[in-house]
Amino acid sequence: MMVEVVIATLILALAVSSFVAGMLSTTMQARKVEGRDRGSRHTNALLQELRNYVTAAPMPAPGAPGNPAWHLPGDACAGCWALSEGRHDVTALLPAELSAPPLNARMTYTVTLRLSGGDTARAVDAEMTWDAEP
């Protein structure tokens, strides 16, 4: 009788521990997905904001976005046109819970010149990087 109780207890303990491990794994995966989703939303918001800076001539104009005109606030490139060629660090646009430890998220975008139908066009690629999994 005692052996049967011990075996039943072991089986129950194994079942409960398997269930708890599965729940923990699911919870951790959900947190990663949520963090990546938040990063994706910030990156998409950045690309949407950069659409305001598309112009043929980045000259000061009434109503031009940014201060100085055509500069994306939060861009580490002080005073440069938001769509000037090169890599731009805009980590300052992220909320503190993403840019602070342990995540240390960084958001950048790169502007490259590409030929399109005989004209030169600017292409923008945005990137979010993390020191730790969100």
Protein Blocks (a to p, Z undefined) as FASTA:
>chain_A
ZZmmmmmmmmmmmmmmmmmmmmmmmmmmmmmmmmmmmmmmmmmmmmmmmmmmgcfblcdc
ehiacjdehiaghiabghiafkbgcdddfklmpcfklmpcfklpacddddddddeehiac
dddddddddfbdZZ
